[in-house]
Amino acid sequence: MSNVKKAVLAYSGGLDTSVILKWLQDTYQCEVVTFTADLGQGEELEPARTKALQFGIKPENIFIDDLREEFVRDFVFPMFRANTVYEGEYLLGTSIARPLIAKRLIEIANQTGAQAISHGATGKGNDQVRFELGAYALKPDIRIIAPWREWDLLSREKLLAYAETHGIPVEMKHKAGGSPYSMDANLLHISYEGRHLENPAAEAEEDMWRWTVSPEKAPDQAEYLDLAFEKGDLVSINGTRMKAHELLATLNQLGGKHGIGRLDLVENRYVGMKSRGCYETPGGTILLRAHRAIESITLDREVAHLKDDLMPRYASLVYNGYWWAPERRALQVLIDHTQTHVNGWVRLKLYKGNVIVVGRDSKTDSLFDPTIATFEDDAGAYDQRDAEGFIKLNALRMRIAAKLDSRKG
């Protein structure tokens, strides 16, 4: 332990990371650097600075970084170019934030000369894997301190007792029973786990949801959106160009208003257990639907099918913490190449939990040819007689097998 003279802690200012901060100072006798990331979670982050100062952290060792634009531009948008969905439903809102946090932890460690980084992920969860795989990929010799795998403070009661013993301020909600759910939020989503949700048969209470209204309470009037894409990325909403994080925040607001993006999921965690969580991803749900719609007229059929074949692998890499691995980077090169001609606009209708595509066009890159697709006279653009030979050639192996089976029968 003596070789760790300085450690960078991923610090929220909440109960867990406040206890970790003090524990690091006492157990490792090291100088602590705190890092708090603004990923669009919608919380005031300056109190984290105040709390860090109370623990004796030097002002120059307190990092509170606005990473919203980098998060959406360099992590969320590349993931959505692949139409990424894990286990058929989950849009990976928590998973995609972890490689950026790992990247920034390593950058700060390099900047401050720290020998170690530390995080508050528990030994039961996926986040420990994501943080640490990312850190090792970016700095192979970094020392990682994971208190939940070292200390004996393995219950809320022990954490509170430690906080009281060491004069760590505890909010009244923790003393009174705490928040009913474990929550994680960023610009892509908010997640809920624990307490009531640990019974997979129990419906989540309506007052749990923070970003979305229920479809029953959504407006009775549908709302139309025009989304424009350039090289696979969203660039404007209803003709207004914005930064990446502003676009996603706007979609969140519009989707939440119409009850879009709720998910109740039992997922298979990388560490081997099934875990029930509820998620709100209104902007991501809209973005995914629109992106697939613009791809439907701009991507070659076999390229689109290849992307669909690769997507589950890509999703697993993100979920399992391999964002910085060579195979994910290689896949990204291929995916980004497919997006060169994904340009155009999509018109959507939002209505009571539904995202409905009602139009799409690309003036420069559409592969949809109305002269061929028409049910009217195509003036010889397509010879329907060609289909006969195509069908017979593709049926040949099945006809041969069927004759063989009939002789055996």
NUTIDO-574909 format. One record per residue: y, x, z of N, C-alpha, C, CB in turn; residue in one letter. Coordinates in steps of 0.2 Angstrom, whole numbers, plus 5000, padded with zeros to 4 digits. Glycine has a CB too. Example, Ala and Ser with C-alpha at 12.3 -4.5 7.8 and 13.67 -1.06 7.14 Angstrom:
<rs>
497250665039497850625039498450665039497850575045a498950645035499550685036500050645039499750705029s
</rs>
This chain:
<rs>
499450045000500050005000500650045000500049955006m500650105003501250145003501550174997501050205008s501150174991501350194985501850134982500850204980n501850084984502350024982502950034986502049954983v503450054983504150064986504650004984504450134985k504449974979504949924976504449874972505549954972k504549804973504149754970504649704967503649724974a504549674961504949624959504549554960505049634951v504849514963504549444965504749394961504649434972l504349354958504549294954504749244960503949264950a505349224961505649194967505949124965506049244970y505749074968506049004967506548994972505548954966s506449024978506849004984506548944988507548984982g505948924986505548874990505148904996505148834985g504848864999504448885005503948935003504048825008l503548924998503048974997503349044995502548954991d503749054990504049114988504449144994504449104982t504749104998505149135003504749165008505549075007s504149135010503649165014503449235011503049115016v503249225005503049285001503549345002502849274994i504149325001504649385001504649415008505349345000l504649375013504649405020503949445021504749355025k503449415018502749445019502749515015502249405016w503049515010503049585006503449635010503349574999l504049615013504449665017504049685023505049625019q503649645026503249665032502649695030503149605036d502249675025501549705024501649765020501149645020t502049765015502049825011502649875012502149805003y503049855017503649895019504049915013503449955023q504149875008504449895002505049855001503949874996c505449884996506149844994505949794989506649894991e506249734990506049674985506649664981505849614990v506449654975506949624969506749554968506949674963v507149504968506949444966507249424959507349394971t506749384956506949354949506849284949506449394944f507349244947507349174947507449154939507749134952t507049114936507149104929507449024928506549114925a507949024924508148954922507848934916508948944922d507348894916506948874910507148804908506248884911l507648774911507848704910507548664915507648694903g507348684921506948644926507448584929506648684931q508148594928508548544930508748554937508348484929g508648614940508748624948509348674948508148644951e509748664954510248714955509848774958510748684961e510048834954509648894956510048944960509548934949l510748934961511148974965510848974973511848954965e510648924975510348924982509848984983510048864984p509449004978508949054978509349124979508549054971a509949124976510349194978510549194985510949194973r510749134988510949134995510349154999511249064997t509749124998509249135002508949205002508649085000k509049234996508849304995509249354999508849324988a509949334999510449375003510249375010511149355001l510049315012509849305019509249345022509749235021q508849365017508249405018508449485018507749395014f509049495016509349565016509249595009508949605021g509149555004509049584997509749604995508749524992i509749664992510349684989510649644983510349764987k511249634983511549584977511349614970512249584977p511249684969511049704963510349694962511249774962e509949674967509249664966509049594965508849694972n509549554964509449474963509549464956509949434968i509049434953509149424946509049344945508649464941f509549314942509449234941509649234933509949194945i509149224929509249224922509249164918508749274919d509649144914509649084910509249104904510349064908d508649084904508149094898507949034894507449124901l508348984894508248924891508148934883508748874892r508648964880508648974873508049014871509349004870e507949074874507449114872506749074873507449174877e506649034878506049004880505948954874506148964886f506348914872506248864866506148904860506848814866v506648954858506648984852506049024850507349024851r505849064855505349114854504649104857505649184858d504649044861503949024863503748954862503949034871f504148904863504048834862503948824854504548784865v504548844850504548834843503948864840505148854840f503748934841503248964838502548924839503149034840p502448904845501848864847501848794843501848854855m502348764842502348704839502348704831503048664840f502448764829502348784821501548774820502548854819r501148784825500448784825500148714826500148834829a500648664828500448594830499948604836500148554825n500148644841499648664846499548604852499848724850t498948584853498748534858498048564861498648464854v498048564867497448584871497048524873497648634877y496348534871495848484873496148414871495748474880e496448414865496648354861497248314864496048304862g497548334869498048294872498648334875497848254877e498448394878498948424882499448474878498648474888y500048464879500548504875500748574878501148464873l500348594883500448664886501148684889500248714880l501448634892502148644894502148694900502348584897g501648694904501648754909501448814906501148734915t500848814902500548874900501048914896500048854895s501548884892501948924887502548954891502148874882i502648934897503248964900503049034904503448924906a502349044905502149094909502249164905501449094911r502049174899502149234896502949264896501949234888p503349214895504049234896504249254903504549174894l504049224908504149244915503849314916503849194920i503249324913502849394914503249444910502149394911a503549434904503949474901504549494904504149444894k504949444907505549464911505349504917505949404913r504849484921504649524927504549594925503949494930l504249614920504049684918504749714916503549684912i505149684912505849704910506249724916506249654906e506249684921506649694927506249754931506649634932i505649754931505249814935505449884931504549804934a505549884925505749944921506449954923505649934914n506849904923507549914924507749944931507949854923q507349924936507449934943507049994946507449874947t506550014942506050064944505550044949506450124947g505449974949504949954953504249974951504949874953a503749984956503049994954502649934954502850044960q502849874956502449824957502849754955502149814964a502449704953502749634953502249594957502749614945i502549534959502249494963502349414961502449504971s501949374962501949304960501649264966501649294954h501849194965501549144970501049104968502149104973g500749124963500149084960499549084965499949104953a499249034966498649034970498049054967498548964973t497549074971496849104968496449054965496549134973g496648984965496248934962496548914955496248874966k497148934953497448914947497448954941498148894949g497648934936497748964929498349014929497748914924n498849004933499449044932499349114934500049004936d498949124939498849194941498549234935498349204947q498149204931497849234925498349244920497249194922v498749194919499349204913499849254915499649134913r500049254921500549304923500249374923500749294931f499649384925499449454926499149474919498849454931e498849434915498649454908499249484904498249404904l499849444905500449454901500749524904500949404902g500749534910501049594913500649654911501049584921a499949644912499549704910499649724902498849694911y499749674898499749684891500449724889499749614887a500949704894501649734892501749804896502149684894l501349814902501449874906500749884909502049864911k500349924906499649924908499549954915499249974903p499949994917499950024924500249994929500150094924d500549934928500949894933500449874939501249834930i500749884945500349854951500549784952500549894957r500049744953500149664954499949644961499749624949i500449614965500249594971500249514971500849614976i499649484973499549414973499449394980498949394968a499949374984499849364991499249314992500449344994p499249264988498749214990498049234989498849154985w497949294986497249324986497149374992497149354979r497749394996497649445001497749415008498249494999e498249365009498349345015497949295018499049325016w498049275024497649215027498049155028497349245034d498549155025499049095025498849035020499749105024l498249015021497948975016497948895017497148995015l498448875021498548805022499348795023498148775028s499548735022500248725022500448735030500448645020r500048715034500248725041500348795043499648695046e499848845041499948915042500648935039499348955039k500748915033501448935030502048915034501448905023l502048855037502548825041502648865047502448755042l502048885050502048925056502348995055501348925059a502149025050502349085048503149085047502049115041y503349035043504049025042504449015049504248965038a504148975053504548965060504549035064504148915064e503949065064503949135067504449185065503249165067t504549185058505049235055505749205054504649265049h505849155056506549125055506749105048507049175057g506249085044506349065037506548995037505649075033i507048975034507348905034506848865030507948895031p506648805033506148755030506548685029505548745034v506548665023506848595022506448545025506848585014e506848495027506548435031505948405028507048385032m505948405021505448365017504748405019505548365010k504748465020504148505021503948485028504248575020h504448485033504248465040503948395040504848475044k504248355036504048285037503448265033504648235035a503148305030502548295026502548315019502448225026g503148345017503248375010503248325004502648415009g503448354999503448314992502748294991503748364987s502648234988501948204987501548244982501948134986p501948284977501548314972501748384971501648274965y501348424969501548494966501848484959500948544967s502448514958502748494952502948564949503348454953m502948564942503248624938503648594933502648674936d504248614932504648584926504948644922505248544929a505048634916505448674912505748624906505048734909n506048654901506348614896505748574892506748654891l505148604892504648564888504348514891504148614886l504248514898503848464902503948464909503148464900h503748414913503648424920502948394921504248374923i502648434926501948424928501948394935501448484927s501348364937501248334943500548344945501448264944y500348374951499748384953499648374961499448454951e499048364963498948364970499048294973499448404974g498948294980498948234984498648174981499748214985r499048124980498748054977498348064970499248004976h498548114966498248124960497548164961498648164955l497348184966496748224967496148174967496648254974e496248104967495748054966495848034958495847994970n495448054954495548044947495447974945495048084943p495247924950495147854948495847824950494647824952a496247854953496847824956497447824950497147844962a497747774949498347774944498947804948498447704942e499247844944499847874947500447824948500147924942a500747834954501247784956501847784951501547794963e502147734950502647724945503247774947502947654944e503447774953504047814956503947884955504247784963d503347904953503147984953503548004947502447994952m503547964941503847994935504648004935503647944929w504848064933505548074933505948074927505648144937r505648094921505948094915505948034911505748154911w505447994912505247944907505247874911504647954903t505447824907505447754910504747734907505947704907v504447684911503847654908503947614902503547604914s503447614897503547574891503747504892502947574887p503547474898503747404899504547394900503347374905e504847454903505547454904505947484899505647484911k505647504894506047534888506447484885505547574884a506947504881507347454877506947414872507847494873p507147354871506847314867507047324859506947234868d507547364859507747384852507547454850508547384852q507247464844506947524842507547574841506547524836a507447634841507947684839507747734834508247724846e508147744829507947784823508247854824508147754817y507847904822508047974822507948014816507748014828l508348054813508248094808508248164810508848084802d507648204809507548264811507448314805506948274816l507848364805507848414800507448474802508548434797a507048504797506648564798506848614793505948554798f506848684796506948744791506348794793507648774792e505948804789505348854790504948834796505648924791k504848764797504448744802504748724809503948784803g505448744809505748734816506248684815506148804818d506348644820506848594821507548624821506748544827l508048604817508748634817509248584818508848664810v509148514817509648464818509348394820510148464812s509748354823509548284825510148244823509448284833i509948194818510448154815511048184812510648104821n510848244809511348284805511748334810511848234802g511648334816512048384821511548444822512248344827t511848494820511448564821511648584828511648614816r511148604832511148634839510748694840510948574844m510848724846510448774848509748744849510748814854k509248794849508548774850508448734857508048824850a508748754862508648724869509048664869508848774875h509548654866509948594865509548534862510648604862e509248554856508848514852508248484857508548544846l507948524860507348504864507648454870506948564867l508148474873508448434878508648364876509048474882a508948364870509148304867508548254866509548314860t508048284863507348244862507048224868506848294858l507148264874506848244880507248174882506948294885n507848184882508248124884508148064880509048134883q508048064873507948014869507247984870508048024862l506748034871506048014872505947974879505648064871g506248004884506247974890506447904891506548024895g507047894887507347834887506847774884507947834883k506447794880505947754876505247754879505947764869h505147784885504547784888503947834884504247724888g504247884881503747924877503547984880504147944870i502948004880502748074882502348074889503348114882g502148024891501748024897501048034896501747954901r500748074900500048094900499648104906499948164895l499048074907498648074913498048114911498548004916d497848174913497348214910496948244915497648264905l496248244914495848294918495648354913495148254921v495948414915495848464910495348514913496548504909e495048554909494648614911494948674912494048624906n495048694918495448754920495048814918495648754927r495448864916495148934914494748964920495648984912y494948944926494548974932493948934933495048984938v493748884930493148854930493048784933492748894934g493648754936493648694939493948644934493948694946m493748574936494148524932494748504937493748464931k495348494934495948474938496248414934496348534938s496448374938496848314936497648324937496648244940r497948314931498648324932499048264927498948394929g499648254929500048204925500648244922500248144929c500848224916501348264913501848224909501048314907y502448244909502948214905503248264900503548184909e503148244893503348294888503648254882502748334885t504148214884504448174879504748204872505048134882p505148264873505348294867504848324863505848344869g504348354867503748394863503348344859503348424868g503248284862502848224859503248204852502748164863t503848204852504248184846504248244841504948164848i504348304844504348364839503648374836504448424843l503148364839502448374836502348324831501848364842l502548254832502448204827502848214821502548134830r503448244822503848254816503648314812504648264819a503448364816503248424812502648414808503048484817h502148374810501548364806501748314800501048324810r502248274801502548234796502848274790502948184798a503248324792503548364787503048414783504148404790i502548434787502048474784501548434779501548504790e501548364780501148324776501348324769501048254779s501948334768502248344761502348414758502848294760i502348464763502548524761501948574761503148554765t501448564764500848614765500348594760500648614772l500048644757499448634753498948614757499248704749d498448574754497948534758497448584761497548494753r497248634758496848684761497148724767496448734756e497848744766498148774771498248734777498848794768v498448664776498448624781497848614785498648554779a497248614781496648604785496448674788496048594780h496648734786496448794789496848794796496648854784l497548774795497848774802497548724807498648744800k497348674805496948624809496348654812496748554806d495948694808495348734811495548784816495048764805d496148824815496348874819496648854825496748924815l496948794825497448764831497048764837497648704829m496448744838496048744845496048814847495448714844p495848864843495848934845496548954848495548974840r497048944844497748954846497848924853498248934841y497748864853497848824860497548854866497648754859a496848874865496548904870496848974872495748914868s497049014867497349074869498049064873497549114862l498449014871499049004875498848974882499448954872v498348934882498148904889497848954893497648844888y497449004891497149054895497549114896496449074891n498149114894498549174895498549234891498349194902g498349224884498349274880498849274875497649274876y499449254877500049254872500149324869500649224876w500149374874500349444871499749484868500549484877w499149444868498549484865498649484857497949434867a498249534855498349554847498049494843497949614846p497549454845497349404841497849344841496649374844e498249334846498749274846499249304841498949264853r499449364842500049384837499749384830500149464839r499149404829498949404822498949324819498249434822a498649284824498749214821499449184820498349164827l499849214824500549194823500849214817501049214829q500649274814500849294808500649254802500649364807v500049234803499749184798500149114798499049174799l500149094804500449024805501249024802500449004812i501549074804502249084802502349084794502649144805d501849124791501849124784501749054781501249174782h501349014784501248944781501848904782500648914785t502348924786502948884787503548894782503148894794q503448944778503948964773504248904770503749014768t503848864767504048804763504048734767503648794757h504048744774504048684778504848664780503648694785v505148634774505848624775505948554773506248674770n506348514776506548444774506748404780505948414771g506648334780506848294785506348244786507548264784w506248214792505848164794506248114798505248194799v506048044796506447994800505847964805506647934795r506047954811505647924816505947864819505547974821l505447814821505647764825505347764832505447694822k505847764837505547764844505547694847506047814848l505047674850504947604852504447604857504847554847y504647594864504147574869503547624869503947504868k503647684870503147734871502847764864502547704875g503047734859502847754852503347794848502547694848n503047844845503447884840503147864833503447964841v503547834829503247804822503647844817503347734822i503247874812503547904806503647854801503147964803v504347844799504447794794504747824787505047744797v504847894787505047924781505047994782505747894779g504948034776504948104776505148124769504348134779r505548184768505648204761505848284762506248164758d505748314756505948384756506248394749505348434757s506848404748507148414741506948474738507948414742k506748524741506548594738505848604738506948644742t505448574743504748604744504248544744504748644750d504348484742503848434743503348444737504248364742s502748434739502148444735501948364733501548474738l502248324735502048254734502348234727502348204739f501948214722502148204715502048124714501748244710d502548084714502548014713502247994706503147984714p502348044701502048024694501248034694502348074689t501048064699500248074699500048024704500048144701i500348014710500047964715500147894714500447984722a500547874709500747804708500147764706501247804702t500147704708499647654706499847624699499547594711f500447634696500647614690500447654685501347594690e500647644679500447694673500747764674500747664666d500347814674500547874675500747914669500147914680d500647884663500847914657500447974656501547934657a499747974658499348024656499348084661499448054650g499748084667499748134671499148154675500348124676a498748104675498048114679497548074675498048084686y496948104673496448074669495948054674496148124664d495847994675495347964680494647974678495447894681q494547994672493848004670493548074672493748004662r494048114674493848184677493448174683494448224678d493548114687493248104694492548104693493548044697a492248074687491548064687491148124688491348024680e491348174684490948244684491048274691491248284679g491648264694491748294701491348264706492548284703f491248204705490848164710490048184709490948084709i489848184703489148204702488948274704489048194694k489448324703489348384705489248394713489848434702l489648354716489648364723489148324726490348334726n488848274722488248234725487648264723488348164722a487648314719486948344717486548364722487148404712l486748404727486348424733486048364737486648474737r486448314738486148254741485648214738486748214744m485748214731485248174727484648214727485548164720r484648284726484048314726483648304733484148394725i484048314739483748304745483448234746484248314751a483748184743483548114744482948104740484048064742a482848134734482248124730481648164734482348154723k481748214737481248254741481048214746481548324743l481448184750481348134756480948074754481948114759d481048054748480747994745480048004744481047954740s479848064741479248084739478748104745479248154735r479148124751478748134757478548074760479148184761k479048024760478847964763478347924760479547924763g
</rs>
